[in-house]
Every structure is written in C-alpha cells, then in structure tokens.
Amino acid sequence: MSSDKSHVAVTVPETGGCANNPFLQQFQVAIAIGFYALCSSTMLVVNKLAVHFLPAPAVVLFFQLFASTFTVFALDSAGVIKSERLQWEKVKPYLLVSTVFLAAIFTNMKTLQYANVETFIVFRSSSPILISVLDYTFLGRELPSLRSWFSLVALLVGAVAYVLYDADFEVRAYVWVALWFGAFAVDQIYIKFVCDTVPMTSW
C-alpha cells in the first residue's frame, strides 16, 4: 500500500481475446498504468498524512504490509483469487526482492516524514534517467530515444532547479531521498530480472 509500489503486472491471454487485438492490448496497458498512477499518487498523500499524525514510519509500514498480506489471504480463502503456495525455489530469489522493496518504501516513508510531497515528486519523476541506463546496462533493454532523452534531461534540470531554490531545504530530508533513490533504482532493476526468470502469478 506504499506509494513506492511501482511494479504494474499486466496479464494478457496468450490465445484469443486481447492477444489478437493490438488496440485492446494497448487499452489494457493504459488502464493498468492509469490505476497505478491513481493508487501511487493517492498513497503518496495518504502516507504523508500518516507520518505527520503518527511520526513512526516503521509502525505505519508494518500495518500497511500486514493489511496487504491479510487482504490477499482473506481473498484467497474466500475463493475470490487463487494465490500460489510458498515454494522455496520461488521464495529464495524473492528474498532479496522483498528486502530491497522494504528498503525502498521505508526510505520513502522517512523522506515524507522530513520533506514535503513536492520534494519527493520531483526526485521520483527524475528516477527514469538512472533506471533507463541500468535497464540498458544490466537487462539489455534499449536506451530511450533522442526525444525521450530531451524529456528526461528537462526533468533533471527541473529537479536541480528545485533543489537550488527549495525554501524548505533540510539536509536529513535530502539524505533520505538520496537513499530512497538508490534503493528504488536497485528495486526496479532486480524485480524486473526476477519477474523475467521466475514464473509466478500476480498473487
């Protein structure tokens, strides 16, 4: 339930339906991205309010993860979804995923504790610059096009300008956002690698 839950899983049937209709595939992806953006932006504000009224990010994070786990368990028990049972060969590669993901959302919480939402949004919007390079280096994916690079550089310039003129500049806030930036980048790259190599359902 954290705002750092940035992994959107879109399942497209292999035969029939959307698989034979590119428009429906694009529509499905667009819907998934839209819901992700809605959830992410909403949780960013909710988390900021949570750590404002309860300045204990670890406690807030614990209850969020507990609620997520309980919800999946309850839906599985009710037959609404079918979750996979724990298997060591799948749990093992996901141990590091869970650790890095936990680090990303904890540093996210600490950032929101000391910085305003605008600061976090600025740094988050500039994260694709590093992630696109890491994608190319470690996962063999294509680099952004020239037009995309112009957009990414514009985001970077905006981020730098924001830092230079931030009226609420606080060192510890920027320390936490820097730690988040690193954890988030590793999380994004490693989770893609594991999802590509370990077959699992969304649940």
N, C-alpha and C positions, 0 to 999 in steps of 0.2 A: 504493500500500500504506500510505499515511499515514492517520492517524486522521481527517484532515480531508477525506477523500473522501466528501463529503456528498451527491453527486448520484446519486440512485437512478433508473435508467431502467427503466420497466416497459413492455413491448411487448404490446399487446392486439390480436389479429387483428381486422380490420375486418369480416369476414363469417364467420358460423358460430362454433362453439365458445364461448369466453368472451364474445364480443361480444353474444350474445343471452341471456346468463345473468348478471344483476347479482350474484348470490351468488358465482359463480366469479370475476368481476372483482374483487370485494372480497377474496376469499380470495387471489387472485394478488397484489394490492397488499399485503395483510397479510404474506404470505410474504416479499415483497421488502423490506418495512420490517424484518421480523424478522431477515433475513440481514444487512441493512445495520447494524442495531443491534449484532448479534453481531460483525461484522467491525470496526466502528468502535471498540467498547469493547475488543476484543482488541488491535487495533493501538495503541490509546492506551497500554495497559500495556506492549506489546512495544517501542514507541518510547521509553517512559520507561526501560526496562531498557537499550535500545540506547545512548541518550545518556549513561546512567550508566556503562556499561563502555567506551564509546567517545565521549568528550566532544567530538565533532566533528560537529555536526548536518548540515553541508553534505555530508560524506562519507557519512553514513548515508542522507541523502535521495538522493544520487546513485545509490547501489547499489539503493535501493528503486525508483526510476524506471527504472533500467537493467533490473532484474529484470522489471518490469511490461512494458516495451517488448519485451524478449526473449521473454517468455511469449506475448504476442499474436502476434509474428512467427512463433514456433515452431508455435503452434496453427493459424495461417493456412497455413503451409507444409505442415502435416500434413493439411489439409483439414477440421479439426475446426470451424473458424469461417471466415467469409468477411469479411475486413476490407476497407474501402474504400481505394483507392489515393489518394495525396495529389493534391489538385486545388487550385490557387491560390485559386479563388473560394471554397473552403471553408476553406482554411488561413488566409487573411487574417483573417477575423473571429475565428478561434480563437487567433490570436497573442496578443491581449490576454487571452483566457480562460486560456491557458497561463501567461502572466506573472503574473496575479493569483492563480491557483491555486497557482503556485510560491511566491509571497509568503505565501499563507495557510499552506501546510504548512511552510515554513521557519520562520515566526514561531511556529507550533505547536511545532516541534522545540525552538526556543530557549526557549519557555515551559517545556516539560517539562525542559529542562536546568537551569533555575534554580528551578522551582516544583514542588510535589508534584502528583500526579494529581488530588487533590480540588480544588485551586485551579482547574485547567483545567476540570474538570467543572462547577463552579459557574458559571463565566463562559460556558461553552458552552451550558448549559441556559438561560441568560438571553438568548442571542442571538436567539431568535424575536421578542422585543419589537421590536428595531430592524428586523429583516428584514420583519416583518409591515407596519410603517409604510412601508418602502421599496417593498415589493410594491404597496401601495396607491398610493403616490406616482408610481412610475415604470412599473409594469406594469398599472395599472388593475384590480388584483385587490381583492376585498372585504376589509374590515378584520375582525379576529376578532370573534366575538360577545361579548356582555357577560360571559357565563360564562367564555369563554376569556380575556378581559381580566383577570378576577379571578385566574385561574390564573397569567397572565403577571406580574401585579403581585406575587403571592405569591412567584414565583421571584426577582423583582428585590429584594424585601425580604430574602429569604434570602441573596442574593448580597451585598447591602450588609452584612448582619449578619456574614457570613463574613469579609469584608474587615476589619471593625472588630475582630473577635476572633481573627484569624488569628495563631496563635502563631509561625508560620514566615514572617511578613511580610518580604519582601525587595523593595526598590524596583525593581531591574532585572527581577525576575520579573514585576511588575505592569506595567512598561513594555512588555515583550514581549507580555504577554497583551492589553494595550490595542492594540498594533499588530496582533496577530492578529485581534482583534475587528473592527477596521476593514477589514482585508484580507478576512476571511471574509464580512462583510456585502456588500462590493462583488462578491466572487466569486459569492455566491449569487444576487444580482440579475442580474448580467451574463450568467452562464451560462444562466439561465432565458430571458433575452432572445434569446441566440444560438440556443439549442435550439428556440425557437419560430419563428425566422426562417430558420435554415439547416438544410434537411433532411439528416439523416445517420443512419446506423445506429449501434448502440451500439459497434461496432468501428471 
